[in-house]
Amino acid sequence: MKTPVLTSSDSKVARSTRNPGRGHDSSTYASASETRALLANSLAARSERLGAGDLVSTDEAAGIAGTTRVTINAWIDKGRCIGLAQTKRGFKLPKWQFEPRLWEALPKLSAALNTKDGWLLLAFLETPHGALGGIAPRAAIEQGKLERVLSIAEHEGN
């Protein structure tokens, strides 16, 4: 039997009573980053997101970036760009990441969050954040607030 997930106004999710106090934190709530990780692990959410119109194949991404599919795959492995693993072979990539402001921000963001995982990077970029006045980090970067986003990412990446 699954325990329902309850949300609160501080962007935290109530932890299951079956697994209280995971790790060293015995708080009743999971952090926003833990919540994003739970959502990122949802197969249904991933399948839905993979069907979105803003995603392209590695071949299409190579055309946009003026490079090869092999290079795109290497960039994904290095955290240079966001590659979303599909349930079958290959990746889908958000087309918007190739816009100049986001393209320049991605390696810094990957380092700040201490992850190369495309799903985690995407979840961070697309989830509205209280420290940004409720806007998503992607929108904040597009508005020229990269340093603020990196500061938040560094805090969450530790």
Biotite code that builds the C-alpha atoms (Angstrom):
import biotite.structure as struc

atoms = struc.array([
    struc.Atom([0.000, 0.000, 0.000], chain_id="A", res_id=1, res_name="MET", atom_name="CA", element="C"),
    struc.Atom([1.374, 3.378, -0.991], chain_id="A", res_id=2, res_name="LYS", atom_name="CA", element="C"),
    struc.Atom([1.350, 6.314, 1.384], chain_id="A", res_id=3, res_name="THR", atom_name="CA", element="C"),
    struc.Atom([-0.135, 9.441, -0.219], chain_id="A", res_id=4, res_name="PRO", atom_name="CA", element="C"),
    struc.Atom([2.215, 12.340, -0.799], chain_id="A", res_id=5, res_name="VAL", atom_name="CA", element="C"),
    struc.Atom([1.127, 15.583, 0.830], chain_id="A", res_id=6, res_name="LEU", atom_name="CA", element="C"),
    struc.Atom([2.513, 18.914, -0.253], chain_id="A", res_id=7, res_name="THR", atom_name="CA", element="C"),
    struc.Atom([2.951, 21.966, 1.910], chain_id="A", res_id=8, res_name="SER", atom_name="CA", element="C"),
    struc.Atom([3.530, 25.626, 1.156], chain_id="A", res_id=9, res_name="SER", atom_name="CA", element="C"),
    struc.Atom([7.280, 25.351, 1.698], chain_id="A", res_id=10, res_name="ASP", atom_name="CA", element="C"),
    struc.Atom([7.803, 23.062, -1.331], chain_id="A", res_id=11, res_name="SER", atom_name="CA", element="C"),
    struc.Atom([8.387, 19.990, 0.783], chain_id="A", res_id=12, res_name="LYS", atom_name="CA", element="C"),
    struc.Atom([6.675, 16.621, 0.705], chain_id="A", res_id=13, res_name="VAL", atom_name="CA", element="C"),
    struc.Atom([5.628, 14.678, 3.790], chain_id="A", res_id=14, res_name="ALA", atom_name="CA", element="C"),
    struc.Atom([7.753, 11.569, 4.195], chain_id="A", res_id=15, res_name="ARG", atom_name="CA", element="C"),
    struc.Atom([6.177, 8.175, 4.439], chain_id="A", res_id=16, res_name="SER", atom_name="CA", element="C"),
    struc.Atom([5.540, 6.959, 7.975], chain_id="A", res_id=17, res_name="THR", atom_name="CA", element="C"),
    struc.Atom([6.949, 3.607, 6.861], chain_id="A", res_id=18, res_name="ARG", atom_name="CA", element="C"),
    struc.Atom([10.412, 5.151, 6.390], chain_id="A", res_id=19, res_name="ASN", atom_name="CA", element="C"),
    struc.Atom([10.752, 7.973, 8.902], chain_id="A", res_id=20, res_name="PRO", atom_name="CA", element="C"),
    struc.Atom([14.063, 9.681, 9.408], chain_id="A", res_id=21, res_name="GLY", atom_name="CA", element="C"),
    struc.Atom([15.928, 8.437, 6.366], chain_id="A", res_id=22, res_name="ARG", atom_name="CA", element="C"),
    struc.Atom([19.636, 9.040, 6.718], chain_id="A", res_id=23, res_name="GLY", atom_name="CA", element="C"),
    struc.Atom([20.696, 11.425, 9.450], chain_id="A", res_id=24, res_name="HIS", atom_name="CA", element="C"),
    struc.Atom([17.745, 13.785, 9.063], chain_id="A", res_id=25, res_name="ASP", atom_name="CA", element="C"),
    struc.Atom([14.714, 12.777, 11.116], chain_id="A", res_id=26, res_name="SER", atom_name="CA", element="C"),
    struc.Atom([12.597, 15.639, 9.766], chain_id="A", res_id=27, res_name="SER", atom_name="CA", element="C"),
    struc.Atom([9.002, 14.917, 8.844], chain_id="A", res_id=28, res_name="THR", atom_name="CA", element="C"),
    struc.Atom([9.512, 16.443, 5.403], chain_id="A", res_id=29, res_name="TYR", atom_name="CA", element="C"),
    struc.Atom([11.667, 15.728, 2.380], chain_id="A", res_id=30, res_name="ALA", atom_name="CA", element="C"),
    struc.Atom([13.587, 18.660, 0.932], chain_id="A", res_id=31, res_name="SER", atom_name="CA", element="C"),
    struc.Atom([12.655, 20.261, -2.383], chain_id="A", res_id=32, res_name="ALA", atom_name="CA", element="C"),
    struc.Atom([15.623, 18.515, -4.019], chain_id="A", res_id=33, res_name="SER", atom_name="CA", element="C"),
    struc.Atom([14.471, 15.132, -2.661], chain_id="A", res_id=34, res_name="GLU", atom_name="CA", element="C"),
    struc.Atom([10.988, 15.886, -3.966], chain_id="A", res_id=35, res_name="THR", atom_name="CA", element="C"),
    struc.Atom([12.371, 16.668, -7.430], chain_id="A", res_id=36, res_name="ARG", atom_name="CA", element="C"),
    struc.Atom([14.345, 13.414, -7.342], chain_id="A", res_id=37, res_name="ALA", atom_name="CA", element="C"),
    struc.Atom([11.173, 11.476, -6.518], chain_id="A", res_id=38, res_name="LEU", atom_name="CA", element="C"),
    struc.Atom([9.353, 13.112, -9.405], chain_id="A", res_id=39, res_name="LEU", atom_name="CA", element="C"),
    struc.Atom([12.282, 12.563, -11.750], chain_id="A", res_id=40, res_name="ALA", atom_name="CA", element="C"),
    struc.Atom([12.165, 8.857, -10.937], chain_id="A", res_id=41, res_name="ASN", atom_name="CA", element="C"),
    struc.Atom([8.529, 8.560, -11.918], chain_id="A", res_id=42, res_name="SER", atom_name="CA", element="C"),
    struc.Atom([8.254, 6.498, -15.080], chain_id="A", res_id=43, res_name="LEU", atom_name="CA", element="C"),
    struc.Atom([4.904, 8.064, -15.951], chain_id="A", res_id=44, res_name="ALA", atom_name="CA", element="C"),
    struc.Atom([6.291, 11.581, -15.580], chain_id="A", res_id=45, res_name="ALA", atom_name="CA", element="C"),
    struc.Atom([9.329, 10.688, -17.656], chain_id="A", res_id=46, res_name="ARG", atom_name="CA", element="C"),
    struc.Atom([7.253, 9.116, -20.398], chain_id="A", res_id=47, res_name="SER", atom_name="CA", element="C"),
    struc.Atom([5.021, 12.166, -20.542], chain_id="A", res_id=48, res_name="GLU", atom_name="CA", element="C"),
    struc.Atom([7.990, 14.549, -20.621], chain_id="A", res_id=49, res_name="ARG", atom_name="CA", element="C"),
    struc.Atom([9.698, 12.522, -23.375], chain_id="A", res_id=50, res_name="LEU", atom_name="CA", element="C"),
    struc.Atom([6.616, 13.082, -25.530], chain_id="A", res_id=51, res_name="GLY", atom_name="CA", element="C"),
    struc.Atom([6.818, 16.886, -25.252], chain_id="A", res_id=52, res_name="ALA", atom_name="CA", element="C"),
    struc.Atom([7.280, 18.901, -28.412], chain_id="A", res_id=53, res_name="GLY", atom_name="CA", element="C"),
    struc.Atom([10.376, 20.760, -27.177], chain_id="A", res_id=54, res_name="ASP", atom_name="CA", element="C"),
    struc.Atom([12.555, 17.634, -27.262], chain_id="A", res_id=55, res_name="LEU", atom_name="CA", element="C"),
    struc.Atom([14.705, 16.505, -30.185], chain_id="A", res_id=56, res_name="VAL", atom_name="CA", element="C"),
    struc.Atom([16.690, 13.380, -31.006], chain_id="A", res_id=57, res_name="SER", atom_name="CA", element="C"),
    struc.Atom([20.481, 13.287, -30.808], chain_id="A", res_id=58, res_name="THR", atom_name="CA", element="C"),
    struc.Atom([20.621, 13.531, -34.612], chain_id="A", res_id=59, res_name="ASP", atom_name="CA", element="C"),
    struc.Atom([18.408, 16.641, -34.573], chain_id="A", res_id=60, res_name="GLU", atom_name="CA", element="C"),
    struc.Atom([20.469, 18.128, -31.733], chain_id="A", res_id=61, res_name="ALA", atom_name="CA", element="C"),
    struc.Atom([23.645, 17.518, -33.741], chain_id="A", res_id=62, res_name="ALA", atom_name="CA", element="C"),
    struc.Atom([22.117, 19.472, -36.626], chain_id="A", res_id=63, res_name="GLY", atom_name="CA", element="C"),
    struc.Atom([21.203, 22.369, -34.328], chain_id="A", res_id=64, res_name="ILE", atom_name="CA", element="C"),
    struc.Atom([24.664, 22.444, -32.735], chain_id="A", res_id=65, res_name="ALA", atom_name="CA", element="C"),
    struc.Atom([26.505, 21.921, -36.020], chain_id="A", res_id=66, res_name="GLY", atom_name="CA", element="C"),
    struc.Atom([28.242, 18.772, -34.819], chain_id="A", res_id=67, res_name="THR", atom_name="CA", element="C"),
    struc.Atom([27.817, 14.994, -34.826], chain_id="A", res_id=68, res_name="THR", atom_name="CA", element="C"),
    struc.Atom([25.648, 12.618, -32.832], chain_id="A", res_id=69, res_name="ARG", atom_name="CA", element="C"),
    struc.Atom([28.834, 11.146, -31.319], chain_id="A", res_id=70, res_name="VAL", atom_name="CA", element="C"),
    struc.Atom([29.799, 14.592, -30.016], chain_id="A", res_id=71, res_name="THR", atom_name="CA", element="C"),
    struc.Atom([26.310, 15.144, -28.612], chain_id="A", res_id=72, res_name="ILE", atom_name="CA", element="C"),
    struc.Atom([26.567, 11.830, -26.735], chain_id="A", res_id=73, res_name="ASN", atom_name="CA", element="C"),
    struc.Atom([29.992, 12.842, -25.373], chain_id="A", res_id=74, res_name="ALA", atom_name="CA", element="C"),
    struc.Atom([28.550, 16.183, -24.229], chain_id="A", res_id=75, res_name="TRP", atom_name="CA", element="C"),
    struc.Atom([25.737, 14.350, -22.437], chain_id="A", res_id=76, res_name="ILE", atom_name="CA", element="C"),
    struc.Atom([28.270, 12.110, -20.662], chain_id="A", res_id=77, res_name="ASP", atom_name="CA", element="C"),
    struc.Atom([30.244, 15.179, -19.539], chain_id="A", res_id=78, res_name="LYS", atom_name="CA", element="C"),
    struc.Atom([27.208, 17.162, -18.343], chain_id="A", res_id=79, res_name="GLY", atom_name="CA", element="C"),
    struc.Atom([27.761, 19.679, -21.143], chain_id="A", res_id=80, res_name="ARG", atom_name="CA", element="C"),
    struc.Atom([24.190, 19.239, -22.337], chain_id="A", res_id=81, res_name="CYS", atom_name="CA", element="C"),
    struc.Atom([20.983, 17.691, -21.075], chain_id="A", res_id=82, res_name="ILE", atom_name="CA", element="C"),
    struc.Atom([20.238, 14.249, -22.436], chain_id="A", res_id=83, res_name="GLY", atom_name="CA", element="C"),
    struc.Atom([17.133, 12.476, -21.202], chain_id="A", res_id=84, res_name="LEU", atom_name="CA", element="C"),
    struc.Atom([17.526, 8.704, -21.286], chain_id="A", res_id=85, res_name="ALA", atom_name="CA", element="C"),
    struc.Atom([14.587, 6.989, -22.892], chain_id="A", res_id=86, res_name="GLN", atom_name="CA", element="C"),
    struc.Atom([13.164, 3.646, -21.832], chain_id="A", res_id=87, res_name="THR", atom_name="CA", element="C"),
    struc.Atom([14.498, 2.373, -25.137], chain_id="A", res_id=88, res_name="LYS", atom_name="CA", element="C"),
    struc.Atom([17.945, 3.185, -26.488], chain_id="A", res_id=89, res_name="ARG", atom_name="CA", element="C"),
    struc.Atom([19.024, 6.783, -26.994], chain_id="A", res_id=90, res_name="GLY", atom_name="CA", element="C"),
    struc.Atom([18.335, 10.231, -25.646], chain_id="A", res_id=91, res_name="PHE", atom_name="CA", element="C"),
    struc.Atom([15.960, 13.107, -26.145], chain_id="A", res_id=92, res_name="LYS", atom_name="CA", element="C"),
    struc.Atom([17.303, 16.616, -25.642], chain_id="A", res_id=93, res_name="LEU", atom_name="CA", element="C"),
    struc.Atom([15.487, 19.854, -24.848], chain_id="A", res_id=94, res_name="PRO", atom_name="CA", element="C"),
    struc.Atom([15.869, 22.000, -27.939], chain_id="A", res_id=95, res_name="LYS", atom_name="CA", element="C"),
    struc.Atom([15.882, 25.194, -25.844], chain_id="A", res_id=96, res_name="TRP", atom_name="CA", element="C"),
    struc.Atom([19.198, 24.291, -24.198], chain_id="A", res_id=97, res_name="GLN", atom_name="CA", element="C"),
    struc.Atom([20.992, 25.348, -27.373], chain_id="A", res_id=98, res_name="PHE", atom_name="CA", element="C"),
    struc.Atom([19.900, 28.968, -26.917], chain_id="A", res_id=99, res_name="GLU", atom_name="CA", element="C"),
    struc.Atom([23.015, 31.074, -26.127], chain_id="A", res_id=100, res_name="PRO", atom_name="CA", element="C"),
    struc.Atom([22.250, 31.966, -22.483], chain_id="A", res_id=101, res_name="ARG", atom_name="CA", element="C"),
    struc.Atom([21.298, 28.425, -21.542], chain_id="A", res_id=102, res_name="LEU", atom_name="CA", element="C"),
    struc.Atom([24.092, 26.846, -23.574], chain_id="A", res_id=103, res_name="TRP", atom_name="CA", element="C"),
    struc.Atom([26.689, 28.901, -21.720], chain_id="A", res_id=104, res_name="GLU", atom_name="CA", element="C"),
    struc.Atom([25.042, 28.149, -18.356], chain_id="A", res_id=105, res_name="ALA", atom_name="CA", element="C"),
    struc.Atom([24.732, 24.357, -18.592], chain_id="A", res_id=106, res_name="LEU", atom_name="CA", element="C"),
    struc.Atom([28.311, 23.298, -17.748], chain_id="A", res_id=107, res_name="PRO", atom_name="CA", element="C"),
    struc.Atom([28.359, 25.725, -14.798], chain_id="A", res_id=108, res_name="LYS", atom_name="CA", element="C"),
    struc.Atom([24.974, 24.483, -13.631], chain_id="A", res_id=109, res_name="LEU", atom_name="CA", element="C"),
    struc.Atom([26.028, 20.840, -13.914], chain_id="A", res_id=110, res_name="SER", atom_name="CA", element="C"),
    struc.Atom([29.123, 21.576, -11.818], chain_id="A", res_id=111, res_name="ALA", atom_name="CA", element="C"),
    struc.Atom([27.162, 23.603, -9.248], chain_id="A", res_id=112, res_name="ALA", atom_name="CA", element="C"),
    struc.Atom([24.567, 20.855, -8.811], chain_id="A", res_id=113, res_name="LEU", atom_name="CA", element="C"),
    struc.Atom([27.312, 18.224, -8.845], chain_id="A", res_id=114, res_name="ASN", atom_name="CA", element="C"),
    struc.Atom([25.430, 16.091, -11.381], chain_id="A", res_id=115, res_name="THR", atom_name="CA", element="C"),
    struc.Atom([25.549, 15.143, -15.039], chain_id="A", res_id=116, res_name="LYS", atom_name="CA", element="C"),
    struc.Atom([22.174, 13.426, -14.901], chain_id="A", res_id=117, res_name="ASP", atom_name="CA", element="C"),
    struc.Atom([19.905, 14.976, -17.530], chain_id="A", res_id=118, res_name="GLY", atom_name="CA", element="C"),
    struc.Atom([16.707, 14.274, -15.609], chain_id="A", res_id=119, res_name="TRP", atom_name="CA", element="C"),
    struc.Atom([18.016, 15.995, -12.482], chain_id="A", res_id=120, res_name="LEU", atom_name="CA", element="C"),
    struc.Atom([19.288, 18.984, -14.478], chain_id="A", res_id=121, res_name="LEU", atom_name="CA", element="C"),
    struc.Atom([15.946, 19.273, -16.261], chain_id="A", res_id=122, res_name="LEU", atom_name="CA", element="C"),
    struc.Atom([13.985, 18.994, -13.004], chain_id="A", res_id=123, res_name="ALA", atom_name="CA", element="C"),
    struc.Atom([16.072, 21.773, -11.460], chain_id="A", res_id=124, res_name="PHE", atom_name="CA", element="C"),
    struc.Atom([15.687, 24.038, -14.497], chain_id="A", res_id=125, res_name="LEU", atom_name="CA", element="C"),
    struc.Atom([11.947, 23.531, -14.915], chain_id="A", res_id=126, res_name="GLU", atom_name="CA", element="C"),
    struc.Atom([10.768, 23.542, -11.296], chain_id="A", res_id=127, res_name="THR", atom_name="CA", element="C"),
    struc.Atom([9.615, 26.934, -9.953], chain_id="A", res_id=128, res_name="PRO", atom_name="CA", element="C"),
    struc.Atom([11.830, 27.972, -7.057], chain_id="A", res_id=129, res_name="HIS", atom_name="CA", element="C"),
    struc.Atom([10.897, 30.079, -4.035], chain_id="A", res_id=130, res_name="GLY", atom_name="CA", element="C"),
    struc.Atom([14.328, 31.727, -3.935], chain_id="A", res_id=131, res_name="ALA", atom_name="CA", element="C"),
    struc.Atom([13.612, 33.035, -7.444], chain_id="A", res_id=132, res_name="LEU", atom_name="CA", element="C"),
    struc.Atom([10.211, 34.457, -6.592], chain_id="A", res_id=133, res_name="GLY", atom_name="CA", element="C"),
    struc.Atom([8.426, 31.343, -7.824], chain_id="A", res_id=134, res_name="GLY", atom_name="CA", element="C"),
    struc.Atom([9.906, 31.291, -11.318], chain_id="A", res_id=135, res_name="ILE", atom_name="CA", element="C"),
    struc.Atom([11.831, 28.367, -12.726], chain_id="A", res_id=136, res_name="ALA", atom_name="CA", element="C"),
    struc.Atom([15.622, 28.588, -12.940], chain_id="A", res_id=137, res_name="PRO", atom_name="CA", element="C"),
    struc.Atom([15.437, 28.240, -16.722], chain_id="A", res_id=138, res_name="ARG", atom_name="CA", element="C"),
    struc.Atom([13.306, 31.395, -16.947], chain_id="A", res_id=139, res_name="ALA", atom_name="CA", element="C"),
    struc.Atom([15.625, 33.181, -14.512], chain_id="A", res_id=140, res_name="ALA", atom_name="CA", element="C"),
    struc.Atom([18.638, 32.337, -16.681], chain_id="A", res_id=141, res_name="ILE", atom_name="CA", element="C"),
    struc.Atom([16.786, 33.586, -19.757], chain_id="A", res_id=142, res_name="GLU", atom_name="CA", element="C"),
    struc.Atom([16.156, 36.833, -17.836], chain_id="A", res_id=143, res_name="GLN", atom_name="CA", element="C"),
    struc.Atom([19.882, 37.256, -17.145], chain_id="A", res_id=144, res_name="GLY", atom_name="CA", element="C"),
    struc.Atom([19.913, 35.954, -13.553], chain_id="A", res_id=145, res_name="LYS", atom_name="CA", element="C"),
    struc.Atom([22.515, 33.227, -14.057], chain_id="A", res_id=146, res_name="LEU", atom_name="CA", element="C"),
    struc.Atom([24.613, 34.122, -11.004], chain_id="A", res_id=147, res_name="GLU", atom_name="CA", element="C"),
    struc.Atom([21.576, 33.878, -8.707], chain_id="A", res_id=148, res_name="ARG", atom_name="CA", element="C"),
    struc.Atom([20.608, 30.515, -10.212], chain_id="A", res_id=149, res_name="VAL", atom_name="CA", element="C"),
    struc.Atom([24.171, 29.206, -9.802], chain_id="A", res_id=150, res_name="LEU", atom_name="CA", element="C"),
    struc.Atom([24.198, 30.303, -6.174], chain_id="A", res_id=151, res_name="SER", atom_name="CA", element="C"),
    struc.Atom([20.983, 28.356, -5.541], chain_id="A", res_id=152, res_name="ILE", atom_name="CA", element="C"),
    struc.Atom([22.328, 25.357, -7.468], chain_id="A", res_id=153, res_name="ALA", atom_name="CA", element="C"),
    struc.Atom([25.546, 25.322, -5.419], chain_id="A", res_id=154, res_name="GLU", atom_name="CA", element="C"),
    struc.Atom([23.497, 25.318, -2.227], chain_id="A", res_id=155, res_name="HIS", atom_name="CA", element="C"),
    struc.Atom([21.340, 22.438, -3.464], chain_id="A", res_id=156, res_name="GLU", atom_name="CA", element="C"),
    struc.Atom([24.277, 20.527, -4.958], chain_id="A", res_id=157, res_name="GLY", atom_name="CA", element="C"),
    struc.Atom([25.984, 20.135, -1.593], chain_id="A", res_id=158, res_name="ASN", atom_name="CA", element="C"),
])
